[in-house]
Amino acid sequence: MTFLGRLIIGDTKSANQLWFTLALVIFLFFGCASQNSIPGTGIPPGNGESTREAPQQLGKSGSEAAPAAPPGDKSEEDSEKISDEFDDEMAAELDKEFAEKELDEVSDPFSGYNRSMTVFNDKLYTWVLDPAGRGLRFVLPEYSRRGIANFFDNLLYPLRLINNLLQAKFANSGEETLRFVTNTTIGVFGLWDPADKWFGLEAHDEDFGQTLGYWGVGPGPHIVLPFLGPSNLRDMFALVPDYYLDPAIYYIDSEKDQLALRVFKEVNKTSLHIGEYENLKRDALDLYPFLRDVYEQNRAKLILE
């Protein structure tokens, strides 16, 4: 008789064995299922993962999101990290800046005088030179004032030529010569600049101060000259040969007329750059050291070119 037949007929021993077996199987099935599922979800964890790691996985791919981190914690950590990085970068830049200043510190034994002269020149520009430049700009159109500036700049060809030669910049000397010939002929005595606009011949401005610096003469103490502005000991003495290389002085005998010509040239130059000095001053916390450093750095750059 089969096992099912015994159960139906009433074999008590076999029936008891069957019910015990079924109960054991049911108990094991539901017990194991409840232990291997995520509490409250019924979703089994992935292969090889423990039940503690499963909620993190659910937060990424399940229908219910994992508990969110307290608002602001992550952003605050990111902000602190960015702030630390910024502080480190700023500290490195400041260290570099201070190191460069220590290496290239400007000699300034006449700072008291220089400050007073800077105030004088600033007032002179504000009260005299700037109004005169604005007046000239009102009277003459820009092309006329620029033509005047080009004419006087073309006359300074000997100054540029000789100082380029003294610095062994022979290619620049040749280009300056081509510029002078082109602008004097095609440009009608230098009133405009076809050498640059048509032929791409660039100017190479050099003076005797740059020549001395090229051959290793240091700038010396910083000096602010009345009417002329920032300078240094080297560039101050270099004004003498530069003066005698200006052809205009050989055509104008009277010193009074020479002075009048220089004033007119300066006023005309100012009229072409209205507002630039004011913009420069706007960036200065302390005008004198700001102008001093700008001048010295610019001169050092020109010498290296």
Secondary structure, 3 states (H helix, E strand, C coil): CCHHHHHHHCCHHHHHHHHHHHHHHHHHHHHHHHHCCCCCCCCCCCCCCCCCCHHHHHHHHCCCCCCCCCCCHHHHHHHHHHHHHHHHHHHHHHHHHHHHHHHCCCCCCCHHHHHHHHHHHHHHHHHHHHHHHHHHHHHCCHHHHHHHHHHHHHHCHHHHHHHHHHCCCHHHHHHHHHHHHHHHHCCCCCCCCHHHHCCCCCCCCCCHHHHHHHCCCCCCCEEEECCCEEEEHHHHHHHHHHHHCCCHHHHCCCHHHHHHHHHHHHHHHHHCCCCHHHHHHHCCCCHHHHHHHHHHHHHHHHHHC
